[in-house]
Amino acid sequence: MYFVRDILNKIKWTKDLKKVTIWYVHRGALGNTKMISGDEIISIGRSFLETSTAMIPYHRITKILYENEVLFNRWGISMRGK
């Protein structure tokens, strides 16, 4: 099983983090969901993903795409191109 932090770190060190799109639960947003791109990530912390405007807990991340390929989906995990 792959965890959000592991997936993001793998991309950071072996691919291009700027090609990532992340969906996460954000209460009050339309559909309670927001999306960010990888170029907004400041740091990949122990429990949170840090951007310039938010600290996003990993348990709120619902989907990670890399160049339109699903790497993580809260309802089914896939790690292609390990």
ABEGO torsion letter per residue (X at the ends): XBBAAAAAAAAAAABBAAABBBBBBBBGBBGGBBBBBAAABABBBAABBBBAABBBBAAABABBBBGGBBABBAAEBBBBGX
